[in-house]
Amino acid sequence: MEDESERVDWNDLKYFLEVARGGSLTRAADVLRVSQSTVGRRITELETRLATRLFARHQTGYHLTDEGRELLGRAQAVEDNMLAFERGASGLSPAVSGLVRLATTENLATDLVIPALPRLVARHPRLRLEIVTTTATVELGRRDADLALRVVRPTHGNLKARRLGEMSHGVYGHRDYLARHPAQAADPLAGRAVITWDEAHAHLPAAQWLAQRAPGAHVVLTASTLRAQIAAVRAGLGLAVLPDFLATGADFVRVLAPDQVFSDGVWLVIHADLAASSRVRAVADFLAEAVAGADAALSGRRAGQAQDERASC
């Protein structure tokens, strides 16, 4: 007969997996939303139950032992099965209620989703939305989020992606800055300072486009958020690649139009196992409506959105 003390449940494996992924109790505690001491205690209890040392403790963090590495793949397989079960179970209730986690960027959250959110709340008062704002890829399969609104289409995973619209970008400067630094020859970027993403975000399309288009430009500021870049343009520091729907107001002047820069698709991404969930579908429908309602602004076609530099001369 199996000894109860030797059984390992799903919650035990959650702690093991998060410490293995993050290499520290602190990171695991942040993900699991518990205290660092709780994580340490659960790992010690798991090792005692298994009579196996899973991690070697060092000043640099927690490192898997040979035994821990051997168990890691099996634990990940259990996680995949449990998460698939949870996703399937979450779609059984027809009621539109409970928590839905949405992953998106800060600018889409604050300038598109949240202004339209009263409609969703009025329509489904028992629904609660949690918005995770990050430029990093969120793992829908691990239930870091239930669905995502992204400008990059995912290329892997058991996901369903739907293109809701497009978001265009232009190069913008403050009218006072442009007056102090008139265009040189035919290139509106020549001789002007630029504001761009920091090194941690150099993979983003706006950062890559600017690095290729103006490799020798004087970078006056790097920032980790669009909010900071918009503030820098407004302060007259230089030029930046911005989504057209965020560059509003008479002080923003477009020096390169969207057809000279680039546009991103706006993608709704849902894990396939959650496609039948009534609460996830309710949020997905709301997001489709929000993007459709802001289509003219997102695609740079809003009347009077921003002046073109040539028109302002």
FENRA-V535302 format. One record per backbone hydrogen bond with DSSP energy under -1.0 kcal/mol. NH is the residue of the N-H (numbers start at 1). CO is the residue of the C=O. E is the energy in kcal/mol with one decimal. If there is no record, write none. Layout:
nh-><NH:NH>
co-><CO:CO>
e-><E:E>
This chain:
nh-><6:7:13:14:15:16:17:18:19:20:21:22:23:28:29:30:31:32:33:34:39:40:41:42:43:44:45:46:47:48:49:50:51:52:56:58:61:62:63:65:69:70:71:72:75:76:77:78:79:80:81:82:83:84:85:86:87:88:89:90:92:97:98:100:102:103:104:109:110:111:112:113:114:117:119:121:122:123:124:127:128:130:132:134:140:143:144:146:147:148:149:150:159:160:162:164:165:167:168:169:170:171:172:173:175:178:179:180:181:187:192:194:195:196:198:201:202:204:208:209:210:211:212:213:214:217:220:221:223:229:230:231:232:233:234:235:236:237:239:240:242:244:246:248:252:253:254:255:256:260:261:264:266:267:268:269:270:271:272:274:275:277:281:282:283:284:285:286:287:288:289:290:291:292:293:294:295:298:299:300:301:305:307:309:312>
co-><3:4:9:10:11:12:13:14:15:16:17:18:19:24:25:26:27:28:29:29:35:36:37:38:39:40:41:42:43:44:45:46:47:47:63:61:58:23:56:54:65:66:67:68:71:72:73:74:75:76:77:78:79:80:81:82:83:84:85:86:89:95:126:128:130:147:132:105:106:107:108:108:109:114:116:117:118:119:120:124:98:100:102:104:138:140:139:101:101:269:103:267:157:270:268:266:266:264:298:262:242:256:240:253:251:174:175:176:177:184:189:218:239:221:223:198:199:201:204:205:206:207:208:209:210:214:194:194:196:225:226:227:228:229:230:231:233:232:193:172:170:168:243:246:249:173:307:171:171:257:258:167:165:150:162:148:160:146:158:271:272:274:277:278:279:280:281:282:283:284:285:286:287:288:289:290:292:294:295:297:296:302:252:254:308>
e-><-1.8:-1.3:-1.4:-1.6:-1.4:-1.8:-2.9:-2.2:-2.1:-2.1:-2.3:-2.5:-2.6:-1.5:-2.5:-2.0:-2.1:-2.7:-1.3:-1.7:-1.7:-2.4:-2.4:-2.5:-2.4:-2.2:-2.5:-2.2:-2.5:-2.2:-2.5:-2.3:-1.1:-1.8:-3.6:-2.2:-1.3:-2.8:-2.3:-2.4:-2.7:-1.9:-1.7:-1.3:-2.4:-2.4:-1.8:-2.1:-2.4:-2.4:-2.0:-2.6:-2.8:-2.0:-2.0:-2.6:-2.8:-2.3:-2.5:-2.0:-1.6:-1.4:-2.0:-2.4:-3.3:-2.3:-2.2:-2.3:-2.9:-2.0:-1.3:-2.7:-2.9:-1.1:-1.4:-2.3:-2.5:-1.8:-2.7:-1.8:-3.1:-2.8:-3.3:-2.0:-1.1:-1.6:-1.9:-2.3:-1.8:-2.6:-2.4:-2.8:-2.1:-3.4:-2.4:-3.2:-1.1:-3.5:-2.7:-2.0:-2.3:-1.8:-2.7:-2.2:-1.8:-2.4:-1.9:-1.8:-1.7:-1.4:-1.6:-2.6:-3.2:-2.1:-1.9:-1.6:-1.5:-1.8:-2.4:-2.8:-2.1:-2.1:-1.9:-2.7:-2.6:-1.7:-2.2:-1.1:-1.9:-1.4:-2.9:-2.3:-2.0:-2.2:-2.6:-1.7:-1.5:-2.3:-2.6:-1.8:-2.5:-2.5:-1.6:-1.7:-1.2:-2.8:-3.7:-2.9:-1.3:-2.0:-1.3:-2.8:-2.7:-4.2:-3.0:-2.9:-2.5:-1.0:-2.7:-2.0:-1.1:-1.5:-2.6:-2.0:-1.7:-2.5:-2.8:-1.9:-2.5:-2.1:-2.1:-2.4:-2.5:-2.2:-2.5:-1.2:-1.2:-2.9:-2.3:-1.3:-2.8:-1.7:-1.1:-2.7:-1.5>
